[in-house]
Amino acid sequence: MPFVTFMVAFAVMCSGLASAATLSRAFGGDYLSAFVSWDAIIVGLGFLVVIGLINMIMASRLLYGMAREGILPAFFAKVLPHRQTPWTAILFTSLLAARPAGYR
């Protein structure tokens, strides 16, 4: 008789065939399985949003650095006096990103 952990066979868990939905169904039934599936979707969408925001920050800083080195126009190197944030580069990348999103 194989060794069973809760309701999932140990061999299934070790073989890599046990997904999060399979394990949640074994421990919490169909309700927990559905919750884990939706939870994974929400977390995945959250990661996409975070990656998009990080790319927006990186793009504005890249424009700022290139403008300071003289590769791009000096307009992108303007910073706020007391915060030192490159406001023109941030504005430009925000407008660039908002255009495909449908804002006109």
C-alpha positions in Angstrom: 0.0 0.0 0.0 1.5 3.4 -1.0 2.1 6.1 1.5 -0.6 8.8 1.4 -0.2 12.3 2.6 -3.6 13.7 3.5 -5.5 12.7 0.3 -2.8 13.0 -2.3 -0.5 10.0 -2.9 3.1 10.7 -2.1 4.2 9.4 -5.5 2.0 12.0 -7.2 3.5 14.8 -5.1 7.0 13.7 -5.8 6.5 13.2 -9.5 5.7 16.9 -10.2 2.2 16.1 -11.4 0.6 17.7 -8.4 -0.4 21.2 -9.4 -1.7 23.9 -7.0 -5.2 23.2 -8.1 -4.8 19.4 -7.5 -3.4 19.9 -4.0 -6.0 22.6 -3.1 -8.8 20.2 -4.3 -7.4 17.5 -2.1 -7.2 19.7 1.0 -10.2 22.0 0.6 -12.5 20.6 -2.1 -13.8 22.3 -5.2 -14.3 25.6 -3.5 -10.6 26.0 -2.5 -9.5 24.7 -5.9 -11.5 27.4 -7.7 -10.2 30.1 -5.3 -6.6 29.0 -5.9 -7.2 29.1 -9.7 -8.6 32.7 -9.5 -5.9 33.7 -7.0 -3.2 32.6 -9.5 -4.9 34.7 -12.2 -5.1 37.8 -10.0 -1.5 37.4 -8.9 -0.4 37.0 -12.5 -2.2 40.2 -13.5 -0.7 42.0 -10.5 2.8 41.0 -11.7 2.0 42.4 -15.1 1.0 45.8 -13.6 4.1 45.9 -11.4 6.4 45.1 -14.3 4.7 47.8 -16.5 5.2 50.4 -13.7 8.9 49.4 -13.3 9.4 49.7 -17.0 7.8 53.2 -17.0 10.2 54.3 -14.2 13.2 52.7 -16.0 12.3 54.3 -19.3 12.1 57.9 -17.9 15.4 57.4 -16.1 17.0 56.1 -19.3 15.9 59.1 -21.2 17.2 61.4 -18.4 20.6 59.7 -18.4 20.9 59.8 -22.2 20.0 63.5 -22.2 22.6 64.2 -19.5 25.3 62.5 -21.7 24.2 64.5 -24.7 22.7 61.6 -26.7 19.2 63.0 -26.5 18.1 66.7 -26.4 18.8 68.5 -23.1 15.0 69.0 -22.7 14.8 65.4 -21.2 17.4 66.3 -18.6 15.3 68.9 -16.8 14.7 68.1 -13.2 12.5 69.6 -10.4 14.5 71.9 -8.2 13.9 70.4 -4.8 13.2 66.7 -5.7 15.6 66.2 -8.6 13.1 64.1 -10.5 13.3 64.2 -14.3 9.8 65.6 -14.9 10.1 66.1 -18.6 11.3 62.5 -19.2 8.5 61.2 -16.9 5.9 63.3 -18.7 7.1 62.1 -22.1 7.2 58.4 -21.2 3.7 58.7 -19.6 2.3 60.3 -22.7 3.9 57.7 -24.8 2.4 54.9 -22.7 -1.0 56.5 -22.5 -1.4 56.7 -26.3 -1.7 53.0 -27.0 -4.1 52.7 -24.0 -6.6 54.8 -25.8 -6.1 58.2 -24.2 -6.1 61.0 -26.8 
